[in-house]
Amino acid sequence: MSPTLGAAKQAEQLRQDGNTYFKKDRLGAAIDAYTEAITLCPNVPVYWTNRALCHRKRNEWTRVEEDCRRAIQLDHHSVKAHYMLGLALLQKKEYGEGVKELEKALDLGRGANPQGYMVEEIWQELAKAKYLEWEHESTKRSWELQTLKESCEVALKEKQNRDAPETEGFVDETTMSSLDQFEVLNRVFNKAAEDDTPTEVPDYMCCKITLDIFRDPVITPSGVTYERAVILDHLQKVGKFDPITRETLFPSQLVPNLAIKEAVRAYLEVHGWAYRMD
């Protein structure tokens, strides 16, 4: 049943009251106001996300999750709901699902307002979550590789001891063969650990202005690729020209560089350490 006009008007006033309380850090009063608004008009998603924001500031993550899930049921395109749901899931150490929600929020945010403050905030949280996920998996892989390497070394030494009586008189050859085997073993395990060893990110995957790895790359008519938010900020604050070629440039001329975006995605899948934000 739809709320009456009077109820909707009253609920909107309660939302405004809640916003005022929130700005004054009176979270309890804000929650009460939003709850009353929800009671009057339960199908308005912003009332749920506003209350979730209060719960977030109180670190009440179970309630954040509940309110955000309800908001998403009402509006699948709610950036704030997906974002805060992702944060709540990360708090529960549900990294996979949390990252999915943050990625959804980032995609929605980029579509709605590429320069919005939330896009940067969401990316920061997503990168942090991805890095922590990589760090956890990397530590696990490193331990497994080291354990396997030690087992292989023990097996080689045992084989060397068994073969020793049969190769009496050929000590030098036996020693060289064993050294070669250990050298090959080291090369194999060093190669296996390469993906988890931080290095320099390839230049073509980094913005020419910030030198950071691309998040949302766009290409100009002159063929230079920039981070979308960064080049838009330049065009707005500095002038309508390409900062490298100095050619005239307007926002409408920027085109998503899908090839670079896919290359970065594939690179980050393998080199999770590159998510680290220094």
C-alpha positions in Angstrom: 0.0 0.0 0.0 1.4 3.4 -1.0 1.9 6.0 1.7 -0.4 9.0 1.7 0.8 12.4 0.6 0.9 13.5 4.2 2.9 10.5 5.3 5.4 11.0 2.5 5.8 14.7 3.4 6.3 13.8 7.1 8.8 11.1 6.2 10.8 13.6 4.1 10.9 16.0 6.9 12.2 13.3 9.2 14.9 12.5 6.7 16.0 16.1 6.7 15.9 16.1 10.5 18.1 13.0 10.5 20.6 14.6 8.2 20.8 17.6 10.6 21.4 15.2 13.5 24.0 13.3 11.5 26.0 16.4 10.7 26.0 17.2 14.4 27.2 13.7 15.2 24.0 12.9 17.1 23.8 9.4 15.6 21.2 8.1 18.0 18.8 10.9 17.1 19.6 10.5 13.4 18.8 6.8 13.6 15.5 7.4 15.3 14.5 10.0 12.7 15.4 7.7 9.8 13.6 4.8 11.5 10.4 6.9 11.8 10.8 7.8 8.1 11.1 4.1 7.2 8.0 3.3 9.2 6.0 5.9 7.3 7.6 5.1 3.8 9.4 1.8 3.9 10.0 1.7 0.1 12.3 4.7 -0.1 15.9 3.4 -0.4 17.6 6.5 0.7 16.1 6.2 4.2 17.7 2.8 4.5 21.1 3.9 3.3 21.1 7.0 5.5 20.4 4.8 8.5 23.1 2.4 7.4 25.6 5.3 7.3 24.8 6.0 10.9 25.3 2.3 11.8 28.6 2.4 9.9 29.9 5.3 12.0 29.0 3.2 15.0 30.8 0.1 13.6 27.5 -1.8 13.8 28.2 -3.8 10.7 25.4 -6.4 11.0 22.9 -3.6 10.9 24.7 -1.9 8.0 24.4 -5.1 6.1 20.7 -5.5 6.9 19.8 -1.9 5.9 21.9 -2.0 2.7 20.4 -5.3 1.5 17.0 -3.8 1.9 18.0 -0.7 0.0 19.4 -2.8 -2.8 16.1 -4.7 -3.0 14.4 -1.3 -3.6 17.1 0.1 -5.9 19.6 -2.2 -7.5 21.6 0.9 -8.7 22.2 2.4 -5.3 26.0 3.2 -5.2 25.9 3.8 -1.4 24.1 0.6 -0.6 26.5 -1.6 -2.6 29.5 0.3 -1.2 28.5 0.0 2.4 27.4 -3.6 2.0 30.8 -4.4 0.6 32.4 -2.8 3.6 30.2 -4.8 6.0 31.1 -8.1 4.3 34.8 -7.3 4.5 34.4 -6.7 8.2 33.0 -10.3 8.3 36.1 -11.4 6.4 33.9 -12.4 3.5 36.5 -11.0 1.1 35.1 -12.5 -2.2 31.6 -11.2 -1.7 32.8 -7.9 -0.2 35.0 -7.2 -3.2 32.1 -8.0 -5.6 29.9 -5.4 -3.9 32.7 -2.8 -4.0 33.3 -3.5 -7.7 29.6 -3.1 -8.4 29.5 0.2 -6.5 32.6 1.4 -8.4 31.0 0.5 -11.8 27.7 2.3 -10.8 29.6 5.3 -9.4 31.7 5.7 -12.6 28.5 5.6 -14.6 26.7 8.2 -12.5 29.6 10.6 -11.7 33.1 9.7 -12.8 34.6 12.7 -10.8 32.5 12.1 -7.7 34.2 11.8 -4.4 32.6 8.4 -3.8 34.4 6.9 -6.9 37.8 7.7 -5.4 36.7 6.5 -1.9 35.3 3.3 -3.3 38.5 2.6 -5.3 40.6 3.2 -2.2 38.6 0.6 -0.2 38.5 -1.8 -3.1 42.3 -1.6 -3.6 42.8 -2.1 0.1 40.6 -5.1 0.1 42.2 -6.6 -3.0 45.7 -6.0 -1.5 44.8 -7.7 1.8 43.3 -10.6 -0.1 46.5 -11.0 -2.1 48.6 -10.6 1.0 46.7 -13.4 2.7 46.9 -15.7 -0.3 50.6 -14.8 -1.0 51.6 -15.7 2.5 49.9 -19.0 2.2 51.5 -19.7 -1.2 54.9 -18.7 0.1 54.6 -21.1 3.0 53.4 -23.9 0.7 56.3 -23.3 -1.8 58.9 -23.3 1.0 57.6 -26.5 2.5 57.5 -28.2 -0.9 61.0 -26.9 -1.7 62.4 -28.3 1.5 60.8 -31.7 0.8 62.3 -31.8 -2.6 65.8 -30.9 -1.2 65.5 -33.7 1.3 64.5 -36.1 -1.4 67.5 -35.1 -3.6 69.9 -35.5 -0.7 68.4 -39.0 0.1 68.8 -40.0 -3.6 72.4 -38.6 -3.5 73.2 -40.8 -0.5 71.7 -43.9 -2.1 73.6 -43.4 -5.3 76.9 -42.7 -3.5 78.1 -46.3 -3.2 77.4 -46.9 -6.9 79.4 -43.9 -8.1 82.5 -44.5 -6.0 85.5 -43.2 -8.0 83.3 -40.6 -9.8 82.9 -38.2 -6.9 83.4 -35.1 -9.0 80.8 -36.1 -11.5 78.3 -37.0 -8.7 78.9 -33.8 -6.9 78.4 -31.8 -10.1 75.2 -33.7 -10.9 73.8 -33.0 -7.4 74.8 -29.3 -7.6 73.0 -29.0 -11.0 69.9 -30.6 -9.6 69.8 -28.2 -6.7 70.4 -25.3 -9.0 67.5 -26.3 -11.2 65.3 -26.8 -8.1 66.1 -23.2 -7.0 65.4 -21.8 -10.4 62.0 -23.6 -10.5 60.9 -22.3 -7.1 62.2 -18.8 -7.7 60.2 -18.7 -10.9 57.1 -19.9 -9.1 57.5 -17.0 -6.6 58.0 -14.3 -9.2 54.3 -13.3 -9.4 54.2 -12.5 -5.7 57.4 -10.4 -5.8 56.7 -6.7 -6.1 58.4 -5.0 -9.1 57.7 -2.0 -11.2 54.3 -1.7 -12.9 54.8 -1.4 -16.7 54.7 2.2 -17.8 51.9 1.7 -20.4 49.6 0.7 -17.5 50.2 3.9 -15.6 48.7 7.4 -16.0 51.0 9.9 -17.5 50.1 12.5 -14.9 49.9 10.6 -11.6 52.1 7.7 -12.6 49.6 5.4 -10.7 48.2 2.3 -12.2 45.1 2.9 -14.3 41.6 2.4 -12.8 39.4 3.9 -15.6 41.7 4.8 -18.6 40.6 7.0 -21.4 42.4 7.9 -24.6 42.6 11.2 -26.3 42.4 11.9 -30.1 46.2 12.3 -30.1 46.6 8.8 -28.7 47.6 9.6 -25.1 45.9 7.6 -22.3 45.0 9.2 -19.0 43.1 8.3 -15.9 39.6 9.6 -16.5 39.1 11.5 -13.2 42.6 13.0 -13.5 42.3 14.3 -17.0 38.7 15.6 -16.4 40.0 17.5 -13.4 42.8 19.0 -15.5 40.4 20.1 -18.2 38.2 21.7 -15.7 40.8 23.5 -13.5 43.8 24.1 -15.9 42.4 24.4 -19.4 40.9 22.6 -22.4 44.1 21.1 -23.7 46.1 17.8 -23.6 48.8 18.3 -20.9 51.3 16.3 -22.9 50.7 17.3 -26.6 49.2 20.7 -25.7 46.5 20.1 -28.3 43.0 21.4 -27.7 41.0 18.8 -25.9 37.4 18.6 -24.6 35.8 16.1 -22.3 33.5 14.8 -25.1 36.6 13.7 -27.0 37.7 11.2 -24.4 37.1 7.6 -25.2 37.4 4.6 -22.8 40.6 2.7 -23.5 39.2 -0.8 -23.2 42.4 -2.6 -24.3 44.4 -1.0 -21.5 41.7 -1.5 -19.0 41.6 -5.2 -19.8 45.4 -5.4 -19.7 45.4 -3.8 -16.2 42.7 -6.1 -15.0 44.6 -9.2 -16.2 47.8 -7.8 -14.6 46.2 -7.2 -11.3 44.7 -10.7 -11.3 48.2 -12.1 -11.3 50.1 -9.3 -9.4 47.9 -8.4 -6.5 50.7 -6.5 -4.8 50.1 -3.7 -7.4 46.9 -2.8 -5.6 48.9 -1.4 -2.7 48.2 2.3 -2.2 51.3 4.1 -0.8 
